[in-house]
């Protein structure tokens, strides 16, 4: 780990829940930051124990939702710059060096970077999952975590520039993990749409999944990622279908 004199004026913010498989890799990749803040939702595995090897700023807090938890983490930082990272992500060595360079003379208030996913044994470089740009590095006072769960994002009041090196994302352990996440996230999204008065039509069920597949697999050349690319195109299309199917179910039941 770098000496404190060599660390950059950046607060790395990570929210966690039962991430013992991922958290060490994540925090090792941000050891160069002056401050690391981990906000944990009372994990029952070794997440907190591992996190405390890297920082004494480990805060346990009940889960209020993705956006609210990440915004809380942002507010705890004391450095000029914030770096928001998910526990299953890692700052690549190339991105670390690029961040060092831009922070010497920052020409923007926020920086986005591509996110590259490791899935079914390979890095995904096409389709809907790449480049999947995320704005993660920003001046703390210029940024805020906004959006609708589970799709939060950083809103920066000021100029934003693009970095070229990637965040690495170890998103799913296997197909079962992917399917479980689809089930969970589609329920959250369907509920959110229902509460905002959105409705799902038969056309949504028929055409939105088909378009999702065609766009990711053909237009964005997901087929170049082989078996993994086909799996992504099929399962992301399925996720769209399930989301609107659950929304129609809520409409029928009339439950808030």
Phi and psi restraints in degrees (value plus and minus 20) as a CYANA .aco file:
   2 UNK   PHI     -84.4   -44.4
   2 UNK   PSI     132.0   172.0
   3 UNK   PHI     -87.9   -47.9
   3 UNK   PSI     135.9   175.9
   4 UNK   PHI     -81.5   -41.5
   4 UNK   PSI     -48.5    -8.5
   5 UNK   PHI     -85.6   -45.6
   5 UNK   PSI     -44.9    -4.9
   6 UNK   PHI    -115.7   -75.7
   6 UNK   PSI     -22.4    17.6
   7 UNK   PHI     -99.1   -59.1
   7 UNK   PSI     132.4   172.4
   8 UNK   PHI    -108.4   -68.4
   8 UNK   PSI     136.0   176.0
   9 UNK   PHI     -98.2   -58.2
   9 UNK   PSI      45.3    85.3
  10 UNK   PHI    -152.0  -112.0
  10 UNK   PSI     116.5   156.5
  11 UNK   PHI    -120.2   -80.2
  11 UNK   PSI      99.0   139.0
  12 UNK   PHI    -107.7   -67.7
  12 UNK   PSI     106.1   146.1
  13 UNK   PHI    -135.2   -95.2
  13 UNK   PSI     105.7   145.7
  14 UNK   PHI    -154.9  -114.9
  14 UNK   PSI     109.7   149.7
  15 UNK   PHI    -124.4   -84.4
  15 UNK   PSI     123.1   163.1
  16 UNK   PHI    -159.6  -119.6
  16 UNK   PSI     135.9   175.9
  17 UNK   PHI    -179.3  -139.3
  17 UNK   PSI      94.1   134.1
  18 UNK   PHI      30.0    70.0
  18 UNK   PSI      40.2    80.2
  19 UNK   PHI    -137.4   -97.4
  19 UNK   PSI      12.9    52.9
  20 UNK   PHI     -81.4   -41.4
  20 UNK   PSI     -44.6    -4.6
  21 UNK   PHI     -93.6   -53.6
  21 UNK   PSI     -44.2    -4.2
  22 UNK   PHI    -134.3   -94.3
  22 UNK   PSI     -46.9    -6.9
  23 UNK   PHI     -85.0   -45.0
  23 UNK   PSI     -55.6   -15.6
  24 UNK   PHI     -82.6   -42.6
  24 UNK   PSI     -67.9   -27.9
  25 UNK   PHI     -78.7   -38.7
  25 UNK   PSI     -63.5   -23.5
  26 UNK   PHI     -81.0   -41.0
  26 UNK   PSI     -71.9   -31.9
  27 UNK   PHI     -91.4   -51.4
  27 UNK   PSI     -52.2   -12.2
  28 UNK   PHI     -80.4   -40.4
  28 UNK   PSI     -53.4   -13.4
  29 UNK   PHI     -95.5   -55.5
  29 UNK   PSI     -31.6     8.4
  30 UNK   PHI    -140.5  -100.5
  30 UNK   PSI       0.7    40.7
  31 UNK   PHI     -83.2   -43.2
  31 UNK   PSI     -38.1     1.9
  32 UNK   PHI     -97.7   -57.7
  32 UNK   PSI     -29.8    10.2
  33 UNK   PHI     -95.1   -55.1
  33 UNK   PSI     126.7   166.7
  34 UNK   PHI     -85.4   -45.4
  34 UNK   PSI     -49.7    -9.7
  35 UNK   PHI    -162.3  -122.3
  35 UNK   PSI     118.9   158.9
  36 UNK   PHI    -144.5  -104.5
  36 UNK   PSI     106.4   146.4
  37 UNK   PHI    -138.7   -98.7
  37 UNK   PSI     105.1   145.1
  38 UNK   PHI    -135.8   -95.8
  38 UNK   PSI     102.9   142.9
  39 UNK   PHI    -128.6   -88.6
  39 UNK   PSI      93.0   133.0
  40 UNK   PHI    -130.8   -90.8
  40 UNK   PSI     119.5   159.5
  41 UNK   PHI    -115.9   -75.9
  41 UNK   PSI      32.9    72.9
  42 UNK   PHI      37.8    77.8
  42 UNK   PSI      39.0    79.0
  43 UNK   PHI     -79.0   -39.0
  43 UNK   PSI     128.9   168.9
  44 UNK   PHI    -125.9   -85.9
  44 UNK   PSI     -17.3    22.7
  45 UNK   PHI    -128.3   -88.3
  45 UNK   PSI    -172.8  -132.8
  46 UNK   PHI    -113.0   -73.0
  46 UNK   PSI      -4.4    35.6
  47 UNK   PHI     -74.6   -34.6
  47 UNK   PSI     -71.4   -31.4
  48 UNK   PHI     -85.2   -45.2
  48 UNK   PSI     -61.9   -21.9
  49 UNK   PHI     -78.1   -38.1
  49 UNK   PSI     -65.3   -25.3
  50 UNK   PHI     -88.3   -48.3
  50 UNK   PSI     -63.0   -23.0
  51 UNK   PHI     -79.1   -39.1
  51 UNK   PSI     -56.2   -16.2
  52 UNK   PHI     -91.0   -51.0
  52 UNK   PSI     -30.6     9.4
  53 UNK   PHI     -91.9   -51.9
  53 UNK   PSI     -40.9    -0.9
  54 UNK   PHI    -127.9   -87.9
  54 UNK   PSI     -43.4    -3.4
  55 UNK   PHI    -178.6  -138.6
  55 UNK   PSI     130.6   170.6
  56 UNK   PHI    -115.4   -75.4
  56 UNK   PSI     -18.1    21.9
  57 UNK   PHI    -115.4   -75.4
  57 UNK   PSI      43.8    83.8
  58 UNK   PHI    -127.7   -87.7
  58 UNK   PSI      96.4   136.4
  59 UNK   PHI    -134.0   -94.0
  59 UNK   PSI     107.2   147.2
  60 UNK   PHI    -119.6   -79.6
  60 UNK   PSI     110.4   150.4
  61 UNK   PHI    -171.3  -131.3
  61 UNK   PSI     118.6   158.6
  62 UNK   PHI     -78.3   -38.3
  62 UNK   PSI     129.7   169.7
  63 UNK   PHI     -98.1   -58.1
  63 UNK   PSI      94.4   134.4
  64 UNK   PHI    -119.3   -79.3
  64 UNK   PSI     -21.5    18.5
  65 UNK   PHI     103.2   143.2
  65 UNK   PSI     141.9   181.9
  66 UNK   PHI     -80.0   -40.0
  66 UNK   PSI     -73.6   -33.6
  67 UNK   PHI     -82.3   -42.3
  67 UNK   PSI     -68.7   -28.7
  68 UNK   PHI     -84.2   -44.2
  68 UNK   PSI     -58.4   -18.4
  69 UNK   PHI     -89.0   -49.0
  69 UNK   PSI     -60.5   -20.5
  70 UNK   PHI     -90.9   -50.9
  70 UNK   PSI     -56.2   -16.2
  71 UNK   PHI     -85.2   -45.2
  71 UNK   PSI     -59.4   -19.4
  72 UNK   PHI     -80.0   -40.0
  72 UNK   PSI     -64.7   -24.7
  73 UNK   PHI     -80.8   -40.8
  73 UNK   PSI     -63.9   -23.9
  74 UNK   PHI     -77.7   -37.7
  74 UNK   PSI     -62.6   -22.6
  75 UNK   PHI     -86.2   -46.2
  75 UNK   PSI     -40.7    -0.7
  76 UNK   PHI     -98.7   -58.7
  76 UNK   PSI     -36.0     4.0
  77 UNK   PHI     -89.7   -49.7
  77 UNK   PSI     131.2   171.2
  78 UNK   PHI    -137.8   -97.8
  78 UNK   PSI     -23.8    16.2
  79 UNK   PHI    -109.3   -69.3
  79 UNK   PSI     144.0   184.0
  80 UNK   PHI     -85.1   -45.1
  80 UNK   PSI     -56.8   -16.8
  81 UNK   PHI    -131.2   -91.2
  81 UNK   PSI     124.4   164.4
  82 UNK   PHI    -135.3   -95.3
  82 UNK   PSI     122.1   162.1
  83 UNK   PHI    -146.7  -106.7
  83 UNK   PSI      90.6   130.6
  84 UNK   PHI    -113.4   -73.4
  84 UNK   PSI     108.2   148.2
  85 UNK   PHI    -159.4  -119.4
  85 UNK   PSI     119.1   159.1
  86 UNK   PHI    -100.8   -60.8
  86 UNK   PSI     135.7   175.7
  87 UNK   PHI     -84.6   -44.6
  87 UNK   PSI     -44.6    -4.6
  88 UNK   PHI    -116.1   -76.1
  88 UNK   PSI      -0.1    39.9
  89 UNK   PHI    -134.2   -94.2
  89 UNK   PSI     146.0   186.0
  90 UNK   PHI    -168.9  -128.9
  90 UNK   PSI     114.5   154.5
  91 UNK   PHI     -95.8   -55.8
  91 UNK   PSI      99.7   139.7
  92 UNK   PHI     -87.4   -47.4
  92 UNK   PSI     133.4   173.4
  93 UNK   PHI     -75.8   -35.8
  93 UNK   PSI     -57.6   -17.6
  94 UNK   PHI     -86.5   -46.5
  94 UNK   PSI     -58.6   -18.6
  95 UNK   PHI     -88.8   -48.8
  95 UNK   PSI     -59.4   -19.4
  96 UNK   PHI     -75.9   -35.9
  96 UNK   PSI     -67.0   -27.0
  97 UNK   PHI     -86.8   -46.8
  97 UNK   PSI     -55.4   -15.4
  98 UNK   PHI     -87.3   -47.3
  98 UNK   PSI     -58.6   -18.6
  99 UNK   PHI     -83.7   -43.7
  99 UNK   PSI     -64.0   -24.0
 100 UNK   PHI     -74.9   -34.9
 100 UNK   PSI     -62.9   -22.9
 101 UNK   PHI     -85.9   -45.9
 101 UNK   PSI     -68.1   -28.1
 102 UNK   PHI     -90.4   -50.4
 102 UNK   PSI     -47.4    -7.4
 103 UNK   PHI     -96.7   -56.7
 103 UNK   PSI     -32.8     7.2
 104 UNK   PHI     -83.2   -43.2
 104 UNK   PSI     -63.5   -23.5
 105 UNK   PHI    -162.3  -122.3
 105 UNK   PSI      54.9    94.9
 106 UNK   PHI     -81.8   -41.8
 106 UNK   PSI     108.8   148.8
 107 UNK   PHI    -126.7   -86.7
 107 UNK   PSI      -4.8    35.2
 108 UNK   PHI    -176.3  -136.3
 108 UNK   PSI     148.6   188.6
 109 UNK   PHI    -116.9   -76.9
 109 UNK   PSI     -28.4    11.6
 110 UNK   PHI    -173.8  -133.8
 110 UNK   PSI     133.7   173.7
 111 UNK   PHI    -155.5  -115.5
 111 UNK   PSI     111.0   151.0
 112 UNK   PHI    -121.2   -81.2
 112 UNK   PSI     138.7   178.7
 113 UNK   PHI    -166.4  -126.4
 113 UNK   PSI     131.0   171.0
 114 UNK   PHI     -89.6   -49.6
 114 UNK   PSI     133.5   173.5
 115 UNK   PHI    -138.1   -98.1
 115 UNK   PSI     105.5   145.5
 116 UNK   PHI    -130.3   -90.3
 116 UNK   PSI     104.6   144.6
 117 UNK   PHI    -116.0   -76.0
 117 UNK   PSI     116.7   156.7
 118 UNK   PHI    -117.7   -77.7
 118 UNK   PSI      97.4   137.4
 119 UNK   PHI    -165.1  -125.1
 119 UNK   PSI     109.0   149.0
 120 UNK   PHI      31.6    71.6
 120 UNK   PSI      22.4    62.4
 121 UNK   PHI      63.5   103.5
 121 UNK   PSI      -9.6    30.4
 122 UNK   PHI    -170.0  -130.0
 122 UNK   PSI     139.4   179.4
 123 UNK   PHI    -101.7   -61.7
 123 UNK   PSI     113.1   153.1
 124 UNK   PHI    -112.7   -72.7
 124 UNK   PSI     104.0   144.0
 125 UNK   PHI    -142.7  -102.7
 125 UNK   PSI     -10.4    29.6
 126 UNK   PHI    -165.0  -125.0
 126 UNK   PSI    -195.5  -155.5
 127 UNK   PHI      52.5    92.5
 127 UNK   PSI    -183.8  -143.8
 128 UNK   PHI     -90.4   -50.4
 128 UNK   PSI     -34.8     5.2
 129 UNK   PHI    -113.8   -73.8
 129 UNK   PSI     -22.2    17.8
 130 UNK   PHI    -167.0  -127.0
 130 UNK   PSI     114.2   154.2
 131 UNK   PHI    -104.6   -64.6
 131 UNK   PSI     -32.4     7.6
 132 UNK   PHI      26.7    66.7
 132 UNK   PSI      38.4    78.4
 133 UNK   PHI     -83.5   -43.5
 133 UNK   PSI     118.1   158.1
 134 UNK   PHI    -149.5  -109.5
 134 UNK   PSI     114.0   154.0
 135 UNK   PHI    -107.6   -67.6
 135 UNK   PSI      89.2   129.2
 136 UNK   PHI    -144.0  -104.0
 136 UNK   PSI     -41.5    -1.5
 137 UNK   PHI    -131.2   -91.2
 137 UNK   PSI     104.8   144.8
 138 UNK   PHI    -181.2  -141.2
 138 UNK   PSI     136.9   176.9
 139 UNK   PHI     -85.0   -45.0
 139 UNK   PSI     109.1   149.1
 140 UNK   PHI     -74.1   -34.1
 140 UNK   PSI     -65.4   -25.4
 141 UNK   PHI     -97.9   -57.9
 141 UNK   PSI     -29.5    10.5
 142 UNK   PHI    -118.4   -78.4
 142 UNK   PSI     -28.8    11.2
 143 UNK   PHI    -138.1   -98.1
 143 UNK   PSI     137.9   177.9
 144 UNK   PHI    -170.6  -130.6
 144 UNK   PSI     123.6   163.6
 145 UNK   PHI    -105.4   -65.4
 145 UNK   PSI      99.9   139.9
 146 UNK   PHI    -148.7  -108.7
 146 UNK   PSI    -189.8  -149.8
 147 UNK   PHI      85.9   125.9
 147 UNK   PSI    -198.1  -158.1
 148 UNK   PHI    -140.3  -100.3
 148 UNK   PSI     105.6   145.6
 149 UNK   PHI     -73.6   -33.6
 149 UNK   PSI     119.6   159.6
 150 UNK   PHI    -112.7   -72.7
 150 UNK   PSI      -2.8    37.2
 151 UNK   PHI    -126.8   -86.8
 151 UNK   PSI      51.8    91.8
 152 UNK   PHI    -101.3   -61.3
 152 UNK   PSI     139.5   179.5
 153 UNK   PHI    -177.8  -137.8
 153 UNK   PSI     146.4   186.4
 154 UNK   PHI    -112.6   -72.6
 154 UNK   PSI     106.9   146.9
 155 UNK   PHI    -125.2   -85.2
 155 UNK   PSI     101.3   141.3
 156 UNK   PHI    -132.9   -92.9
 156 UNK   PSI     109.5   149.5
 157 UNK   PHI    -110.1   -70.1
 157 UNK   PSI      67.8   107.8
 158 UNK   PHI     132.7   172.7
 158 UNK   PSI     157.7   197.7
 159 UNK   PHI     -86.4   -46.4
 159 UNK   PSI     124.8   164.8
 160 UNK   PHI    -145.3  -105.3
 160 UNK   PSI     115.1   155.1
 161 UNK   PHI    -140.9  -100.9
 161 UNK   PSI     142.6   182.6
 162 UNK   PHI    -120.5   -80.5
 162 UNK   PSI     113.6   153.6
 163 UNK   PHI    -117.2   -77.2
 163 UNK   PSI     139.2   179.2
 164 UNK   PHI    -124.1   -84.1
 164 UNK   PSI     -49.8    -9.8
 165 UNK   PHI     -98.2   -58.2
 165 UNK   PSI     132.5   172.5
 166 UNK   PHI    -116.4   -76.4
 166 UNK   PSI     136.2   176.2
 167 UNK   PHI    -100.2   -60.2
 167 UNK   PSI     117.1   157.1
 168 UNK   PHI    -110.9   -70.9
 168 UNK   PSI     116.7   156.7
 169 UNK   PHI    -145.7  -105.7
 169 UNK   PSI      97.9   137.9
 170 UNK   PHI    -121.7   -81.7
 170 UNK   PSI      57.6    97.6
 171 UNK   PHI     -97.3   -57.3
 171 UNK   PSI     -63.1   -23.1
 172 UNK   PHI    -153.1  -113.1
 172 UNK   PSI     119.6   159.6
 173 UNK   PHI     -90.8   -50.8
 173 UNK   PSI     -57.1   -17.1
 174 UNK   PHI    -186.0  -146.0
 174 UNK   PSI    -196.9  -156.9
 175 UNK   PHI     -83.4   -43.4
 175 UNK   PSI     -58.5   -18.5
 176 UNK   PHI     -81.0   -41.0
 176 UNK   PSI     -62.5   -22.5
 177 UNK   PHI     -82.1   -42.1
 177 UNK   PSI     -62.0   -22.0
 178 UNK   PHI     -80.8   -40.8
 178 UNK   PSI     -66.3   -26.3
 179 UNK   PHI     -85.1   -45.1
 179 UNK   PSI     -59.0   -19.0
 180 UNK   PHI     -83.1   -43.1
 180 UNK   PSI     -59.1   -19.1
 181 UNK   PHI     -88.6   -48.6
 181 UNK   PSI     -60.4   -20.4
 182 UNK   PHI     -77.4   -37.4
 182 UNK   PSI     -65.1   -25.1
 183 UNK   PHI     -81.3   -41.3
 183 UNK   PSI     -64.0   -24.0
 184 UNK   PHI     -89.2   -49.2
 184 UNK   PSI     -69.1   -29.1
 185 UNK   PHI     -90.2   -50.2
 185 UNK   PSI     -56.0   -16.0
 186 UNK   PHI     -85.7   -45.7
 186 UNK   PSI     -53.4   -13.4
 187 UNK   PHI     -87.2   -47.2
 187 UNK   PSI     -63.3   -23.3
 188 UNK   PHI     -82.1   -42.1
 188 UNK   PSI     -65.9   -25.9
 189 UNK   PHI     -87.5   -47.5
 189 UNK   PSI     -62.9   -22.9
 190 UNK   PHI     -81.8   -41.8
 190 UNK   PSI     -62.8   -22.8
 191 UNK   PHI     -82.5   -42.5
 191 UNK   PSI     -63.5   -23.5
 192 UNK   PHI     -82.3   -42.3
 192 UNK   PSI     -63.7   -23.7
 193 UNK   PHI     -84.1   -44.1
 193 UNK   PSI     -61.7   -21.7
 194 UNK   PHI     -81.1   -41.1
 194 UNK   PSI     -63.4   -23.4
 195 UNK   PHI     -88.8   -48.8
 195 UNK   PSI     -41.2    -1.2
 196 UNK   PHI    -112.8   -72.8
 196 UNK   PSI     -13.4    26.6
 197 UNK   PHI      62.3   102.3
 197 UNK   PSI      -6.6    33.4
 198 UNK   PHI     -96.1   -56.1
 198 UNK   PSI     130.8   170.8
 199 UNK   PHI    -147.6  -107.6
 199 UNK   PSI     131.0   171.0
 200 UNK   PHI    -127.2   -87.2
 200 UNK   PSI     107.5   147.5
 201 UNK   PHI    -120.4   -80.4
 201 UNK   PSI     150.2   190.2
 202 UNK   PHI     -81.5   -41.5
 202 UNK   PSI     -55.0   -15.0
 203 UNK   PHI     -83.1   -43.1
 203 UNK   PSI     -56.9   -16.9
 204 UNK   PHI     -80.0   -40.0
 204 UNK   PSI     -62.8   -22.8
 205 UNK   PHI     -88.4   -48.4
 205 UNK   PSI     -53.3   -13.3
 206 UNK   PHI    -104.6   -64.6
 206 UNK   PSI     -63.3   -23.3
 207 UNK   PHI    -121.5   -81.5
 207 UNK   PSI     -53.6   -13.6
 208 UNK   PHI     -83.1   -43.1
 208 UNK   PSI     -66.3   -26.3
 209 UNK   PHI     -83.3   -43.3
 209 UNK   PSI     -59.5   -19.5
 210 UNK   PHI     -83.5   -43.5
 210 UNK   PSI     -62.5   -22.5
 211 UNK   PHI     -85.6   -45.6
 211 UNK   PSI     -60.1   -20.1
 212 UNK   PHI     -78.6   -38.6
 212 UNK   PSI     -65.1   -25.1
 213 UNK   PHI     -83.9   -43.9
 213 UNK   PSI     -68.5   -28.5
 214 UNK   PHI     -82.5   -42.5
 214 UNK   PSI     -63.6   -23.6
 215 UNK   PHI     -83.4   -43.4
 215 UNK   PSI     -67.4   -27.4
 216 UNK   PHI     -93.3   -53.3
 216 UNK   PSI     -61.1   -21.1
 217 UNK   PHI    -106.2   -66.2
 217 UNK   PSI     -55.4   -15.4
 218 UNK   PHI    -121.5   -81.5
 218 UNK   PSI     -81.0   -41.0
 219 UNK   PHI     -84.1   -44.1
 219 UNK   PSI     -64.8   -24.8
 220 UNK   PHI    -113.2   -73.2
 220 UNK   PSI      -9.5    30.5
 221 UNK   PHI      40.1    80.1
 221 UNK   PSI      20.4    60.4
 222 UNK   PHI     -81.2   -41.2
 222 UNK   PSI     -43.2    -3.2
 223 UNK   PHI     -81.8   -41.8
 223 UNK   PSI     -40.4    -0.4
 224 UNK   PHI     -92.3   -52.3
 224 UNK   PSI     -32.6     7.4
 225 UNK   PHI    -114.5   -74.5
 225 UNK   PSI      -5.5    34.5
 226 UNK   PHI      44.5    84.5
 226 UNK   PSI    -162.6  -122.6
 227 UNK   PHI     -77.6   -37.6
 227 UNK   PSI     -60.0   -20.0
 228 UNK   PHI     -84.3   -44.3
 228 UNK   PSI     -60.2   -20.2
 229 UNK   PHI     -83.6   -43.6
 229 UNK   PSI     -59.2   -19.2
 230 UNK   PHI     -86.7   -46.7
 230 UNK   PSI     -62.3   -22.3
 231 UNK   PHI     -81.2   -41.2
 231 UNK   PSI     -62.2   -22.2
 232 UNK   PHI     -83.3   -43.3
 232 UNK   PSI     -66.5   -26.5
 233 UNK   PHI     -82.0   -42.0
 233 UNK   PSI     -63.3   -23.3
 234 UNK   PHI     -87.4   -47.4
 234 UNK   PSI     -64.2   -24.2
 235 UNK   PHI     -95.7   -55.7
 235 UNK   PSI     -53.1   -13.1
 236 UNK   PHI     -89.7   -49.7
 236 UNK   PSI     -55.1   -15.1
 237 UNK   PHI     -84.4   -44.4
 237 UNK   PSI     -63.4   -23.4
 238 UNK   PHI     -80.5   -40.5
 238 UNK   PSI     -59.3   -19.3
 239 UNK   PHI     -81.2   -41.2
 239 UNK   PSI     -61.0   -21.0
 240 UNK   PHI     -82.6   -42.6
 240 UNK   PSI     -65.1   -25.1
 241 UNK   PHI     -81.1   -41.1
 241 UNK   PSI     -65.9   -25.9
 242 UNK   PHI     -84.6   -44.6
 242 UNK   PSI     -59.0   -19.0
 243 UNK   PHI     -78.9   -38.9
 243 UNK   PSI     -68.2   -28.2
 244 UNK   PHI     -94.1   -54.1
 244 UNK   PSI     -49.8    -9.8
 245 UNK   PHI     -85.3   -45.3
 245 UNK   PSI     -61.8   -21.8
 246 UNK   PHI     -87.3   -47.3
 246 UNK   PSI     -54.8   -14.8
 247 UNK   PHI     -84.5   -44.5
 247 UNK   PSI     -61.5   -21.5
 248 UNK   PHI     -84.3   -44.3
 248 UNK   PSI     -56.8   -16.8
 249 UNK   PHI     -82.7   -42.7
 249 UNK   PSI     -62.2   -22.2
 250 UNK   PHI     -84.7   -44.7
 250 UNK   PSI     -58.0   -18.0
 251 UNK   PHI     -80.1   -40.1
 251 UNK   PSI     -64.5   -24.5
 252 UNK   PHI     -85.6   -45.6
 252 UNK   PSI     -61.4   -21.4
 253 UNK   PHI     -95.9   -55.9
 253 UNK   PSI     -46.3    -6.3
 254 UNK   PHI      48.2    88.2
 254 UNK   PSI       9.0    49.0
 255 UNK   PHI    -123.0   -83.0
 255 UNK   PSI     119.3   159.3
